[in-house]
Amino acid sequence: MRKIVAALVMGIATTLAMNASAQMSKPMQKPVIVLVHGAFADASSWNGVVNVLKKDGYFVIAAANPLRGAKSDGAYIGSLVSDLKTPVVLVGHSYGGNVITEAANGRSNVKALVYVSAFAPETGETLGELTGKFPGSTLGQALAPAADLADGGKDLYIQQDKFHAQFAADVPTAEATLMAATQRPLLQRALDEKAGAAAWKTIPSWWIYGDADKNIPPQAMAFMAKRAAAKDVVVVKGASHVVMVSHPDAVARLIEKAAAAN
């Protein structure tokens, strides 16, 4: 069954890339932007950012992240990147930062990495280790009891009545309520998966996050950005974990800065 699912996932990635190529009738002057959402979210979390980027002439793909583990998720996103055959800026939110770090390895067309309230693990590091390195995360208290899967795994969700305060405090209540209901789960064991090679050591990175993030401590993101020798770091005052939802213009501007860099 896993082999069938993996084949389907890779097929979807190839189809996305083919559709992208078909729409690029003129030579691309700008890199393609590939947006990778994190846990407890979906591709629609990038809607505001996509609107800005497309108005500014960028071709954008907001990929559906499987949220099953960085190795397999990274292979999925990586196959999409490889099939594009164009320069690419990879953008990851939260757990999606772990995925783009994995996906960029061995893909020479990735010109930049943009971390949006995201993880950027060192080789062999786990997300659990990174989260616990600094105080401030209250995510554990907001999680619902893990949902048991047929294969013995467990899916993690945020309790819907705690979602707004925990995940999206600076998003209007009605929008946060919809986000809570449509959130996609993270496989629990993904938190303990050791990271592969750290692509940010060889690919330039840019960072943006909020100083009111309750999922990943802002100190942890400052530490990761410094460790990665980030080209630019933007800290949005009062922003929650979903800074791309509450401040899409700021996120889009940083992505465009990364895209324009030599």
C-alpha positions, 0 to 999 in steps of 0.5 A: 500500500505504501508503494502505491501511495508513494507512486501516486504522490510522485505522479501528482508531483510530475503532473504539477510540474508538467502543468507548470511547464505547459503554462510557461510559453515564454522564457522565464525571467523570474524563478518559479516560487514553490510554497510548502505549507506546514503541519496543521495547515494546507496549501490555502494558507499561502493564498494571500502570498500567492496573490501578491506574487502573481500580481508581480509576475511570478509563477507560483505553485503552492504544493500539497505537503503530505506531512508524513515525514521529511524524507518522504515529503522532501522526495515528493517536493524534490521531484516537483522541483526537478521536473520544473527545469527552471530556477526555483525558490523553495519556501517552507512554513513551519514543518515545511522548512524541514521539508524544503531543507530535504527537498533542495538537496541534489537539486541544482536549480534551487537558488534560494530557501525562504523559511517562514516561521519554520524549522531548518534542522542541522543534519541528524537533528529532530524537530523535537530537539529544536523546539525544546532547545528554547522555552516558549512553545505551548503547542503540546498543551494545545494538541488533541489526543493522537489519532490512531492509524491502521499502520500503527502510526498516530496523527496529530491535530490541534484542538479546534477550540485552542487553534486560534490562540495557539496557531493564529492569534493575529488572524480574524476569528472567523478565518481562524475557525475555518483554518481549525476545521480544515487543518491537516494532521502531522504524523507524530513520528515525523517529529522524531525523524532525524534530518538529512543533509542541511541544504542551507549550508550551501544554498542561501536562505532568508527568514521571516517570523513573528515575535509572538509565535507560540508553536516555534519559540522565536529564540529558536528561529533566531538561532536557526537563522544565525546558524544558517548565516541567513541573508536577511531576517525579518521579525514581524512584531506581534505576528503569530505562527501563521505570519504568511496569513496575517502579513502576506505582503511582508512574506511576499516581499521577502520571497521576491528579495530572495528571488531577485538575489544573485 
